[in-house]
Amino acid sequence: MTDVNARIVELGYTLPPVSAPKGNYKLLTRVGNVLYTAGHIPTPANGDIITGKVGQEVTAEQAYDAAHIVALAILATLKNELGDLNKIKQIVKLTGFVNCVDGFTAQPSVINGASDTFAKVFGDSGVGARSAVGTNALPLNVPVEIEAIVELKSDA
């Protein structure tokens, strides 16, 4: 099996610093061997939150890139909790929210930015169930917010 941490480096990905929660919640909760993450927003390594509504200030391609950044933020949170991303067995489900104008229907393509990232990092075990939902607003006017459900290996 491929070392996940080495794969991230090989792909040229840099995990951002873990952001503090923006309210009264935890970044993740563990129930047995399942981790549930809070919604993560696009905060690159430089700390500048990406903002804008898809179909207005943000293109679908830019939102795809923002979803990729969210996936990296989720990985950073998981690594912070676990110490080693090789403890992850599979991505069970992603739920992605897209802040978009009325009539925008490419939410699945936008959330592929996260799904594609997890698939590149974990291979087949990085592809789980998924929902991609359009909404008229998200906190801090971010274009995407994504949460994940992750199963850990039995010895993790």
N, C-alpha and C positions, 0 to 999 in steps of 0.2 A: 504494500500500500504506500502511496506517495505521502511524504511528510507535508502536512498542510502548511506549516509555518514556512518551509522552504519553497513551497509552491507560490505563496504570496509574494515572496522575494523574487522568484523567477518571473512572475507576471509583471513585476515592476510596481506593485501596489505598495502604498505607504498607509498604514493605519493611522487615523487621526487620534489626537488625545481624546480620552473619554470625557464627554460633557457631563456636567452635573445636571440632575433633573431640574426642569423648569417649573416644577410645582411639587405638590405633596404626593409623591409616588416614588417607587423604586425603578431603576433602569431594567431590572429583571427580577423574576421570581422563579425559584426552583421548586418543582413538585416531583419528588422521586428523581427519575432520570430525564425529566423534561424541563426545559427552560422556556419561559415565556418572556419575551422582551417587551418593554414599553415601546410606544411609537418613537422612532428615531427620525431626525430631520437632517437635511443636507448641510453639514458643517465640515468643510474641508480642513486639512491639517493647519491651515493658517488661521482658523477660528472664525472666519467671516461667513455668517449664515447666508446661504443662497435664498433669495426671495423672488417672488413674482408669480403671477397667474399664468398658467399654460394656455396658449392661444391668444395671449395679450402681450405681456412683457417677456414671456419665456416661450421658446419654440418647443415642439415635441422632442426634438433632438437634444436641446439643452436640458429638458426635464429628464430624459433618459440618462444623461450624464449625472444629473443630480441624484437619481435613484441609485446609480453606481456608487456615488459618494455615501449615500445612506447605507448601502450594504457594507462598505468599509467601516462605517461608524458602528454598525451592529457587530461586525467581527471584532472591533476594538473592545466593545463592551463585553463580548463573550470571552475574549482573551484575558481581559482584566479580571473576570470572575474565575475562569478555569485555570489560568496560567499557561495552558497549552491547548491550542485548537484541535490537536489530534484526538482529544477526548470526545469530540463530536462524532456521533454516528450518522446523523442525517438531518437535513432541513425538512421538517414536517410540513410547515405551511408558512407562507408569507401573506400578509394582508397589506395592500398598498392603497393609499389615498392620494388622489391627484387633484390639486387645486386648479380648477379649469373653468373656462368660459362655457356658457350654455351652448350645446351643440357639439362640443368636443367629444369624440367617441374613441380616441386612440389610447385610453388608459392602459390597456394591456401592453401596448408597445412601450409606453413610458416605464411601466414597472418591470419590463424586461431588463432595464438597466441594472436592477438588483438581481433578478433571476439569473441573468447571464453571468454576473459576477460570482454568485454562489456556485453555479455550474462549473465555471473555470477553476474555482478554488477546490471544490470537493468532488468534482466529477458527477456521476449519476446520483450519488447521495446528496448532492447539493440542489437537486430538483425535487420539489415537493408539491403539494397542493397550493393553490394561490387564489386570492381574490384581488381584483383591481377595480377600485371604486372612484368615480368622479364626485367631487364636491365643490361647492361654491366658495369655500374659504377653509384655510387651515391656520393653526397657530403661527404667529409671527409672519404671516403671509408667505410661508414656504411653498414651493411648488409640489413637493411630495412629502409624505410621511409614511413610514413603513414599520410594521412590527413583525416579529418572527416567532415561530414555535420550533424549538430545536430539541432533538432527542440525543442524549449522551450515551456513550458506550456503557455497558453494565459495570465496568470497574472504575468509572470516572467519579 
